Amino acid sequence: MRTFNVRKLALAGLFSLGTIAFAAQAQAQNGFWGGDEHIPSLNIAPAAIDIDVPMPVSSGNLQLMLAQATSGGGLADLKQQALRIYTQHLHSELARELTDYLDGEDVPLVQQDGVLSLQNNLKLKVIKHLSAIKPQKSYDLEQGNIALTGEFSYMLQNRSGTALREQRITIDDLDITRKYAIRTYHDGREGSDNTEEAIKKALTELVEELVESMESNLEADQLKEMAAL
């Protein structure tokens, strides 16, 4: 009887060890593939942004541009400066919107080597539509609209580079516009121009719309499913 009890205890011990080992293996697999209890890590690659913006066309801005060009800053340099400003604005807004959403989903963000990665590509053109130039007694007032055209695409892929989800969005369909106004005084004193502010507001709205369109594929449950593929 004692021998039987010893054997029984030994078998029970082996069974317990096997159960623990199996549970540990399952937990490790769930952590790697993004199982029910683990959300897969995600790294967001720097967005590839190709943007074109208009140069100022009002008489006051044109005079300022020519003065800057004469002092050593060419028109091409001014255009590149504008592109840098708006590109950085887009990068900042994309990072903020995506981080806020993914934080809400408790998705662990990593700098590199995530279980999943997100690639974003944006080709964008900012267009100024002139509505009217209204001469006043002491100044000219230019009014119009800022509009956006182009295409946005994104792709979620695994570590081997296999595309798991992708989508393309035509920016024209979002119909994003902002009003702008430029006041140029006849006597040469400083006027006002909200074009840059209008463009930045339009770009911020664009990013909000794009991230909203991505949310269904960035939910924690969706990322788990993709990681398991």
C-alpha positions in Angstrom: 0.0 0.0 0.0 2.8 2.4 0.8 4.5 1.6 -2.5 1.3 2.4 -4.3 1.0 5.8 -2.4 4.5 6.7 -3.3 3.9 5.9 -7.0 0.7 7.8 -6.9 2.3 10.9 -5.4 5.1 10.7 -8.0 2.7 10.5 -10.9 0.7 13.4 -9.4 3.9 15.4 -9.2 4.8 14.7 -12.8 1.3 15.6 -13.9 1.5 18.9 -12.0 4.9 19.8 -13.6 3.5 18.9 -17.0 0.5 21.2 -16.4 2.7 24.0 -15.3 5.0 23.6 -18.3 2.1 23.5 -20.7 0.6 26.7 -19.1 3.9 28.5 -19.4 4.3 27.5 -23.0 0.7 28.6 -23.8 1.3 31.9 -22.0 4.5 32.5 -24.0 2.7 31.8 -27.2 -0.1 34.1 -26.3 2.4 36.8 -25.5 4.1 36.4 -28.9 1.1 36.1 -31.1 -1.2 38.5 -29.2 -3.6 36.1 -27.5 -6.6 36.9 -25.5 -4.7 38.4 -22.6 -2.0 40.2 -24.5 -2.2 43.0 -27.0 0.7 42.8 -29.6 3.3 45.5 -29.5 3.2 48.0 -32.4 5.8 50.3 -33.8 4.8 53.2 -36.0 7.3 54.0 -38.8 7.9 57.6 -39.6 5.2 58.7 -42.1 6.3 59.3 -45.7 5.0 62.7 -46.4 5.1 64.4 -49.8 3.5 67.8 -49.6 3.3 70.8 -51.9 2.1 74.2 -50.7 1.4 77.5 -52.5 3.7 80.5 -52.3 2.2 83.8 -51.1 0.7 85.7 -54.0 -0.6 88.9 -52.5 1.2 92.1 -53.3 2.3 92.6 -49.7 3.7 89.1 -49.4 5.3 89.3 -52.8 7.2 92.5 -51.8 8.3 90.7 -48.6 9.5 87.7 -50.6 11.5 89.9 -53.0 13.1 91.7 -50.1 14.1 88.5 -48.5 15.4 87.2 -51.8 17.5 90.3 -52.2 19.0 89.9 -48.8 20.3 86.5 -49.6 17.2 84.2 -49.1 16.1 82.9 -52.5 12.4 82.1 -53.3 13.3 78.4 -53.4 14.6 78.7 -49.8 11.4 80.3 -48.7 9.4 77.5 -50.4 11.5 74.9 -48.6 11.0 76.6 -45.3 7.3 76.5 -45.8 7.4 72.8 -46.7 9.4 72.1 -43.5 6.9 73.9 -41.4 3.8 72.1 -42.7 5.6 68.7 -42.9 6.6 69.0 -39.2 3.0 70.0 -38.4 1.7 66.9 -40.0 4.2 64.6 -38.3 3.3 66.2 -34.9 -0.4 65.9 -35.4 -0.2 62.3 -36.7 1.9 61.3 -33.7 -0.5 62.9 -31.3 -3.7 61.5 -32.7 -2.3 58.0 -33.2 -0.7 57.9 -29.7 -3.9 59.2 -28.0 -6.0 56.5 -29.7 -3.6 53.6 -29.2 -3.1 54.6 -25.5 -6.9 54.3 -25.1 -6.7 50.8 -26.6 -3.8 49.9 -24.3 -1.6 49.0 -27.3 2.1 48.8 -26.3 4.0 51.1 -28.6 7.7 50.3 -29.3 10.4 52.2 -31.2 11.3 49.1 -33.3 10.8 45.4 -33.7 7.1 45.4 -32.7 5.0 42.3 -33.3 3.2 44.6 -35.8 4.2 47.7 -37.6 2.2 50.6 -39.1 3.3 52.3 -42.3 1.7 55.7 -43.4 2.1 57.4 -46.7 0.7 60.8 -47.5 0.8 62.6 -50.9 -0.8 66.0 -50.4 -1.2 69.3 -52.3 -2.5 72.5 -50.6 -4.4 74.8 -53.0 -5.5 78.4 -52.5 -8.7 79.3 -54.2 -9.0 83.1 -54.6 -12.6 84.3 -54.1 -12.2 88.1 -54.3 -9.8 91.1 -53.9 -11.6 94.0 -52.3 -9.9 97.4 -52.6 -10.6 99.6 -49.6 -9.6 103.2 -48.8 -6.4 102.3 -47.0 -5.8 98.6 -47.8 -6.6 95.7 -50.2 -8.3 92.6 -48.8 -7.8 89.3 -50.4 -10.1 86.5 -49.5 -10.4 82.9 -50.5 -10.3 79.2 -49.4 -7.6 76.7 -48.6 -8.4 73.2 -50.0 -6.6 69.9 -49.8 -6.1 67.3 -52.5 -4.1 64.0 -52.7 -4.1 60.5 -51.4 -3.3 58.8 -48.1 -2.5 55.1 -47.6 -1.5 53.0 -44.6 -0.5 49.4 -44.1 -0.2 47.1 -41.1 2.3 44.3 -41.4 4.0 41.6 -39.3 7.6 41.1 -38.5 8.2 39.3 -41.8 6.9 42.3 -43.8 3.6 40.6 -44.8 0.8 43.1 -45.3 -2.1 42.2 -43.0 -4.4 45.3 -43.5 -4.1 48.2 -45.9 -6.3 51.0 -47.1 -6.2 54.0 -49.5 -8.1 57.2 -49.0 -8.7 59.9 -51.5 -8.3 63.2 -49.7 -10.5 65.2 -52.1 -13.5 63.1 -50.9 -13.0 64.5 -47.3 -13.8 68.0 -48.6 -11.6 69.8 -46.2 -11.5 73.6 -46.6 -10.6 76.7 -44.5 -11.1 80.4 -45.2 -8.1 82.7 -45.4 -7.8 86.5 -45.6 -4.9 88.8 -46.4 -5.0 92.5 -45.6 -2.3 94.7 -47.3 -2.1 98.4 -46.4 -1.3 100.9 -49.1 1.1 102.9 -47.0 3.4 99.9 -46.5 2.6 99.3 -42.8 2.3 95.7 -41.5 -0.9 94.0 -42.5 -2.4 90.7 -41.6 -2.3 87.2 -43.2 -3.9 84.1 -41.7 -3.0 81.8 -44.5 -0.5 79.7 -42.5 -3.0 79.4 -39.7 -5.7 78.3 -42.1 -3.4 75.7 -43.7 -2.4 74.3 -40.3 -6.1 74.0 -39.2 -6.9 72.2 -42.5 -4.0 69.8 -42.0 -5.1 69.1 -38.4 -8.6 68.3 -39.5 -7.2 66.1 -42.2 -5.2 64.1 -39.7 -8.2 63.7 -37.4 -10.2 62.4 -40.3 -7.5 60.0 -41.4 -6.9 58.5 -38.0 -10.6 58.1 -37.5 -10.8 56.1 -40.7 -8.0 53.9 -39.4 -9.5 53.2 -36.0 -11.4 50.1 -37.0 -8.1 48.4 -37.9 -6.2 49.7 -34.8 -8.6 48.3 -32.2 -6.9 45.9 -29.7 -9.1 43.0 -30.8 -8.2 43.6 -34.4 -4.5 43.8 -33.7 -4.7 40.5 -31.8 -6.3 38.8 -34.8 -3.7 40.2 -37.1 -0.9 39.1 -34.9 -2.3 35.5 -34.9 -2.2 35.3 -38.7 
